[in-house]
Amino acid sequence: MILKWHKYWVVFFLVVALCLSIPIITNVYWQKNAPEGFWFTGFLQSDQITYTALSRSVFERGNGVAYSYPYAAPSDENAAVNFQIPFTLLAWLWKITGSIVISWEIIRLLFGAAFLFILYLTIWELFQSYFPDEQKEGRFGFYVNLVFVILAFGGGIAWLATLARFIGSKDSSFLAIFQKVEGVYHWWFLNLFRNIYYPLELMYHAFFFLAIWGVLKKDFRLALVGQILACASGVFVGIEISGILIVYYLWEMARLKSRTSLKSFAGTLIVFALFANYYGVFLPRFPISKNLAEQHRVNIHDIIPMREYLAAYGLMLFAAFFALLKKDIRQNLLGREAGRLMFVWLIVVAALVLNDKWLPAGRSLQPPHFTRGYLFSILTLIAACGFYPIWKSFAAKEKSRLIYVSTFLILLFIPDNILFVAERLNETPHPMVLMIPNESRQLFDYLNTLKVQRTVFCPERKLGDQIPAFTPHASILGQLYATPFNDEKSAMMERFFQGADVDLFIKKYGIDLIVIGMRSAEYFDAMVRRPKWKRVYSNKLWTVYAIPAAEKS
């Protein structure tokens, strides 16, 4: 019934068109407004560089399916045992199209449309399950589509706090104040809309909501497919959807004591067991994978302060809370299957988002990675279910009020994301992340002429992160969270630049080439460089030294 054409599908297509066009507009705008002397990569988010390097490794250091890590020298300890669907798919698209930027945009468009389609179906299924006596047309359909629009474009209330600060400010710009108000969470995509800037998140969301939709449809196989795809795509989304499904099916099994609920629980548990075995048992057999997992259990990223969650989730947080204060809402939430799913979804995601509050100190599992709009979604859905009876009685009095109230709600929830888009178009991307100096591109061109894959060391982390993305060579130093044995490397690197343990550093990491900024070249030549290290390339920004093979062994 939901898939049958109805007039509200027009809303869906308009939402998809607008959502997916915004990143394209941003990309074109940045391309045309690249500062003089810089090259725009075509990426909208800095992690795309790291993930491009991982995808490139699928063929250059892997077997076409799995990859070895590009931020370490090739070795038995760095085997091609890493697999995630997004990187393999991106690698194959790249191989077919010949363009990494086009490949990223194919994923954005394909999975962006798929995610929004599944989200739309999920909202319809949830409301029809929660309110079985309602018809999908009329005011009910209008309300469901209003919820979809708010979910697709809505954000928090940071704009209100920004407005209050701006009125009393004399010299700050509105957008600058807005970014300060959002603080740490600004680029963490706490609502669904901002995930359109990050193609991989659209893939994760498509699989997550596919599993949720399967549960609502009482289609265990569909839910299982969604879980399998999510677990095979990323650690965080795999943990998140598995936690929801396991707790929900366990609850249903205890309540119903039926073979169907037992089968659903067992299937979900088996998938999670395989997922946990791969990441918790198999990969840790390899030192590099083990160390990277260990580093991710420490809070490398900033923890989002609780006060910023209030700005990020805004009225949804309070609306969901007040909805739950009503006895009939609580009864429906626990008494109906759709309600129990929402309740479990809320508890599991909230626990994961706040895992730094209950896991041992210093051992939390990157809490911001569990936000990504999943908590925003369930808060919105609970609030929407709770306030629907009020909406229904209010809308029955006068049809024109529907338009007024809907417009008010949309204008209340979308300013944060309008400001976010405006800020993207108002800024020059970070020169060393999304805009790359022409000299760095020239360096990549030189490295691409080398016939044999090399292991490169560059003390500038941003360039070190970029080298495996734009050349076939490995880099031993990348972004903080992407560098295996980061603390050890950092300590040895400090001694290396003091002229101590130079030979040990070269041998330990199998370094073939060293890339040094020209501003540091004179110091490097005096304090570190060995007589047989040949300067093989230089430009205004970088110089490259080749290490003789004899000094590596």
N, C-alpha and C positions, 0 to 999 in steps of 0.2 A: 504493500500500500504506500509506503513512504517513497519508493522509487517511482511511483506513478506521477506523471506530469501534473503539476498544479501551479497556480499563478505565482506562488512564492518562490519558485525556482529562479525567477528573474532576479530576486534579491541575491540568491547564491551566486549567480554568474556575475553580477555587478561587484560583489565583494571580492571574488576571485580576481577579476580583471584589475580592480584597484590595488589589491594587495600585491599582486605579482608585478605590476607595472612600476611600483615605487622603487624597488631595487634597480630596475633597468634605467629609470630616470637618473637615479643617483650615480650609477656606473657611467652613463653617458656624460653627465655633468662633470664628474671628476676627471674623466678622460679629456674633455675639452678645456678644462681649467687647471691642468697640471702645471705647477710652477715651472718657470724656465730652469732648465738644467736637471729636471727630474723626469722619470718614466713611471707612469701609472701601471701597476701590476694587473689591474682588472679585478682585484679582490676587494671586497667590502668589509672584511673582518680579518684581523691579523692572524688568527689561528689557521686561516686557510693556507698560509705559507707552510706551516708545520705539516698540515695534513696533505698538502700537495707533495711534500717530501716523502711522506709515508706511502702515498699512492704511487709515486714514481718507483719506489722500492719494490712494488709488486712484481715488476718486470726486471728492473735493473739489479735487484738483490734478492729476488724471489723466484717463484715458479709460475707466475700468472694467477695465483690464487692467494697465497700467503706471502708475507714479506719479512725481511730482516730489518733491523733498526738502522736508520740512516745517520744517527748521531753517535755512531761508534764504528770502529774499524771492523771490516769483515773478519769473522773468526768462527770457530766451532761454538763459542759461547754466544754468538750473535746469529743464530740459525734462522732460516725462513719458517718460523712457526707462528707468526702473528697473523691473525685473520679477523677482519671485520668487513661486513658487506659494503659499507660506504667506500672504503679505500679500494677494494677490488673492483667495484662498479666504476668508480672514478677512473681507475687505471685503464680499464677496458674502453671506456668512453674516450679517454685521451688517445689511446692507441688507434681508435676508429676515426676520430675527428681530426687528430693532429694538433688540437688546441686545448690547453688546460682550462682557459677561461671559458670557452664554449662548453666544455665538459661540466664545469661547475654550474653554468647557467642552465644546462639541460636538467641537471639534478634539481636545481631550484624550481624550475617551472614544472617539471614532472611531479615531484613529490610535494611541491607547494599546492598544486591543484588537487593531488590525491589526499593530502592532509585536510584541506578545507572541505573537500567532498565528504570524507569520512567523519569529520567533525560535525558537519551539517546533519548527516544521517544519524549520528550518535545523539545529538540534541533532540531530534524528532523522536527517536526511539525511546530515549529516557523520559521525555514528557508524556508520550503516549502510554508508557508503562506505569509512570507515576500517577497519571490522571487518565485511567482507562475509559472513563465515561465521556471524555471530551472528544470532539470532532477535530480533524486536522485542518478544516477550513475555518473561516470566520475569525473571531477575535482570538481564538486559541492559536491558530496558525500565525496570526499577526504577532502574538506574544512570543512564540517560539522563534520567529525570524528576528524579532527585536533582540532576544537573548543572543542569537548567532552573531548579529552585527556588533553587539557590545563585546562578545568574546573575541571576535576577529580584530576589532580596532581599539578596544578599551584598555585603559591603564589605571594609574592610581590618582592621587590628589596632590602630587608634587607641584602642579601648576598653581594650586591655591596658595601653598606656602611661598612659592616663588613670587606670586603677585603681592603678597603681604610684605615680603622683604624688599621687593622692587620699589614699592611706594615710598619706603623710607630710605632708599638708596639714592646717592647722587651721581656716582660715576660708574657703577657696574652695569653691564648689559643684561637684559632679561634672560637671554640664553645662558650666559655665564652663571647667573644666580641659579637657574634651573638645574644645571649640571651639578652645582654644589649641593643643592637640596637633595637630589637623587643620590649623590655621594657614591658609595662603593657599588651599589646595584645598577648604576647607570648603564653599563654594558653587559649586565648579567641576564638580560632578557627575561625578566620576571613575569611579563605578560606574553600572551601568544603572538601579538602583532610583531614584536621586535625580532622574533625568530625568523621572519622572512629575509633578514639580512644574512642569515647563516644557513646555507643549503643543507648541511648535515642535520641540523636540528629539525628541519622540515621532514626529513626522512624518519628520524626518531619519532616525531609526533605522529606521522602517518601510521607507523606500526603500533605505537602506544594506543591510539584511539581505535585502531582496528580491533585490538584485543578487547577494549572496553565495549565497543559496538557488538562484538561477538557475544559477550556476557549478557548484554541487554536483550539480544535477539534469542537468547538461550541456545546459541549455536556454539557448543564447546569446541568444535573443530576450528571454527573461525577465530575464536579467542586464542586457541593454542597456536595457530599460525601467526597471529599477531605477536604473541609472546616469543615464539621461536625467532621471528625476524628481528624483534627488539633486542633479544639477548645476543643475537649474532651480529648486531650493529654497534652496540656500545655498552660499556659497563654500567653507567649510571641509569640509563633508561631500562636496561635489563633488570637491574635490582629493583627499580621502582615498580614496573609493571608486574614482575614476579611476586613482589611483596603484596601487592593489591590482590592478585588472583589467588595466591595461596591462602591468605587470611579469609577472603570472601568464600572460597570453595570449602575451606575448613569449617567455617560458620554454617554454611548451607548443609554440609555433610552431617554436622552435629545436630542440626535442627530437623532435617528431613529423614536422615538415616536411610537414604535410597542408594541403589546401585549407580544411578546416573550421577549423583553428587559425589559419590566415592570415585567414580571413573574420572570425573572432572578434576577433583583434587589430586588424584594420583598422577594424571597426565601432566598437570601443571608442576607438580613437585619433581617429576622426573626431568622435565626440561630445565628447571632451576638447578637440579643436582648436576646435570651435565655442564651447565653454564658455570656453576661454582667450581666444579672439578677442573674445567679448562683454565679459569683465571686463578684459582686457589691452589691447585695441585700441579697441573701440567706445566704452565708457563713458569712458575717459580723454580722449576728444575734448571732453568737457564738464568745465569747470574744477572744478565742485563734486565731481563723481564722482571726478575724478583726485585731488583733494586728500584726499578721504576714504580712498581706497585707499592713498595715500601715508602717511597717519596710521596706518593699520592695519599698516603695515610697521614701525612703531616700537613698542617695547614700552610701550604705555600701561598695560596691566595688569601686575600683579606676576608675575614668573616664579616658578613653583613650585620651591622648593628640592628637591634630590635626596633629602634625608633625609625629606621629607614624602611623596615617592612611595613610600618604604618602608612608611610607615604606611597610605597609601591602597591599595596593592596587596597589602600584607601577605603572607600565606603563599602567595598565588597566584604571586607573583614568584619565590619560592624553590622552590615545587613545580614550576613550569614549568622552571626552571633545572635542578633535579635530574632531572626527567624527560628532559631533553635530554642529560644525561650518559650515559644508557644507549645503547649502540651500536644495539640493535635499534629503539629509538624514533627515533633519528636516521635510520636506514635507511628506516623506514616513512614518516617525515616527508618524505623526499625521493623515495621510491620509489612513493608513491601520490598520485593526483591530489588527494584531500582533504588529504593531508599537505602537498603542495607549496603548496596554497592557504593553509593555515594558516601555513606558513613565510613566504610572501610577505606575508600580512596582518600578521604580527608585525613583520617588518623595515620595511615601509612606514609603519605606524602609529608604531612606536618612533622612526623617523627624523623624522616630522612632529612628534611630541610633544617631541622634543629638538632641534627645528630651530634654537633659539637657540644651541645648542652648535656648529653647523657652518656656519650662515649668517654673513655678515659682521657684525661687531659693530654692535649697534644697529639691525639691519635684519631681525630675525627676524619671522616671521609669526604672532604671537599663539599661542604653543605651547599654552596651556591649552585653546584652542578645539578642539584635535584629540584631547583626552582623551575626555570625554563617555561613558565606558564602553566605547569601542572597544578600547582596550588591555587593560582589565580582562577583556573578553570573550575575547580570543584567548589571554591568559595562562591563563584558566580552562579553555578548551577544550583547549589543549595539555597542561596538567597532567592534565586528566581522561582524555585519550587515553593519556597515559603511564602513569597509575596504574590503568587499567582491568584489565590482566592480574593485578595484585596483588589488586585488589578481587575479581575473578572467583575466584581460587584461595582467597581468604579466605572469601568468601561460600559457597563450595561445602561448607565444613565444617559450618556450622551456620546455619540460616536466621535465628534470633533475633539473630545478630550484625549482620545487615543493619540492623535497626531501631536497635540501639545505636550503631553507627558512623554511620549517617545522622543520627541525632539529635545526636551529638557534632559532626559537621561543620557542620550547620545552626547549632547554638548557637555555634560558633566564628566563623562568618562573618557572622551577621546583627546582632550587637549594635551595630556602628557605625551602621547605618541605623535601628535602634530608637531609639538615642540622638538621631539626627538628627531623627526625627519627634517625639520627646519635647521636643526643644529648640524645634521649631516651635510646639508647643502650649503651651510654657512661657514664651514671650516675647511681648512686644507688638511687632508689626512696626514698623519704623522710621517714626516719625510723618510724615516728609515724603516717604516713598516709597510704602508700601502703605496707610498711614493718612494721610488728608489732613485738615488742619484745616477746620472748617466755614467759616471765613472764605475759604479758598481755593476751596471749592466755591461759595460765594456770588459770588466773583469770576468763576468760570467761568460761572455763571448770567447775570451781567451781560454778559460777552463774547459769550455765545450769543444775546443779544438784538440784537446789531449786525447790520444787514442786509447789509453788505459785508464781505468777507474783508479782514482787516488783517494787517500785519506788526508783531509785538510784540517789544519788548526788555525782558527782566527780568534783572537781574544775578544773581538767585538761580537757580542752575542747575537745581535740582530743580523749581522752579515753571516755569522756562523749558522744561524737558523735558515737563512735564505739559500745558502750554497747547495744543499741537497734538493731544494725545490726547483732551482733553475739550472742545475748542472747534474751530471751523472755521478758526482763524487760524494763521498761520505764526509761528514763534519763531526769532529769530536765534541764540539761545544755549540749548543743551541739555546733555546729558551730554558729558563730555570727548571720548569717541571718536565721538560722533554729531554734533558741531558742525563744519561745514566751516570751514576756515581758522581753526582754534581759536587758534593762537598769535598770529596777526595780530589777531584779534578781542579777545583778552585784553589785548594791548598797547594797542590803541586804547581799550578800555574803561577801562583804568587812567588814561589821559590824559583821557578823557571825564569821569571823576569828580574829576579835578583841575581841571576847568573849561577844559581845553585841547582844541582840535579838536572842539568839540561839534557845530558845524554840519556838519563833514566826516563825523563818525560817523553823524549822522542821514541824510545824503544817500547815503553809501556803501552803507548797508544798507537803505535805503528804509523807515525806521521810521515807523509810524503812531501807535503807542501805546507808552508806557513805563510799566512796572509797578514800583513801588518799595515796599519794606517801610516801614511807618509809622515804625519806629524810625529810619529813614534819611531820612525825608521832609524834616525841618527842614534837615538838611545839604544835601540835594539842592536844595531851594528856594533856599538861600543861594549855593551854589557852581556849580550847573549849569543850573538851570531858566531858560528864556528867557521874556520877558514875555508872549508870545502863546501859550505852552503852557497849555492849559486843564485844570484838574483836573476830570475827568468822573465819577469814581467813587472812593469810599473806604469802607473798613470798619475794624475794629479792627486788622487785620493788613496790609492793602494799600491803596495809592492808585494811581490810574491817571491819566496825563497824555496828552492828545491833541495830536499835532503837526500844525499847519496844513499843508495841502498845499503852500503856497507855499514853506515852509522845506525841503521834501524835494527840490525841483527845482533 
